[in-house]
Each structure stands twice: as structure tokens, then as C-alpha cells.
């Protein structure tokens, strides 16, 4: 298991990269992205919703709250990214749930 400093560095980088991708997509798809103390918030006007992406240091996971569900992503050493048990990356998960929210396919660029 990685130590807290390693987790913090990896989580900050993953969430920072995700923020850039979401900000690029925000204008096209009509949602807002904000960050506060290491967490990301994605807000939708129609239909109204709020997604939260945050690091959870004690368990070394990134947690996502979206569409009335909670997702817990672990670090995958082989892939060097946070992933769900089903294999989806953080970026793919966010593209999926954002697309479900908007009712259209959403692509988040690297």
C-alpha cells in the first residue's frame, strides 16, 4: 500500500488532470467545474445535479459521488491511474456519468 504522501501526489495529479479535461468540455456541454481544497465539483443546470470528486486519504482512494451513486477508485500500479473494480479509469467514469446526466455521449480529452 502506498504511503499518504504518494497517495496525495497521485490523487492531486489525477484530479488536476481531470479538472483540465472537464474545463475543456464544460463550455461545449454546458456544465460548471470548480475546485476547493483538493476536491472537484461539477454542477449541471438542466437537469440540476452536482457531482463531487474527492480524495480519501485514510483508504487511499478517490471517491466520486454522481447520479445518486458512490464510486470508489483504487490506484492501479500496472496502469498508473485510479480505476474502478470494473476497469474504468477516473476519466472514463466521469465521461460516462456526465454523459448519462446530459443524455448524450461525452468525450473527455487527455
Residue pairs with C-beta under 8 A, 6 or more apart in sequence:
1 60
2 10
2 60
2 75
4 57
4 60
7 55
7 57
7 60
7 75
8 55
8 57
10 75
10 82
11 38
11 55
11 57
11 62
11 82
12 38
12 55
14 62
14 81
14 82
14 90
15 35
15 38
15 39
15 40
15 53
15 55
15 62
17 91
17 110
18 40
18 53
18 90
18 91
18 94
18 108
19 33
19 35
19 40
21 91
21 94
21 108
21 109
21 110
22 31
22 33
22 40
22 42
22 94
22 98
22 108
23 33
24 108
24 109
25 31
25 98
25 106
25 107
25 108
25 109
26 32
26 33
29 98
29 102
29 104
29 106
30 44
30 45
30 46
30 102
31 42
31 43
31 44
31 45
31 98
31 102
32 42
32 43
33 40
33 41
33 42
34 40
34 41
34 43
35 41
38 54
38 55
39 52
39 53
39 54
39 55
40 52
40 53
40 54
41 50
41 51
41 52
41 53
42 50
42 51
42 52
42 53
42 66
42 94
42 98
43 49
43 50
43 51
44 50
44 101
44 102
47 101
49 66
49 67
49 101
51 64
51 65
51 66
51 67
51 94
51 97
51 98
51 101
52 64
52 65
52 66
53 62
53 63
53 64
53 90
53 94
54 62
54 63
55 61
55 62
55 63
56 62
56 63
56 72
59 72
60 74
60 75
61 72
61 73
61 74
61 82
62 72
62 73
62 82
62 90
63 70
63 71
63 72
63 73
64 70
64 71
64 72
64 73
64 90
64 93
64 94
64 97
65 71
66 94
66 97
66 101
67 97
67 100
67 101
69 97
71 84
71 93
72 84
73 82
73 83
73 84
73 90
73 93
74 82
74 83
74 85
75 81
75 82
76 82
76 83
79 89
81 89
81 90
82 89
82 90
83 89
83 90
84 93
88 96
91 108
91 110
94 108
95 106
95 107
95 108
96 106
98 106
98 108
99 105
99 106
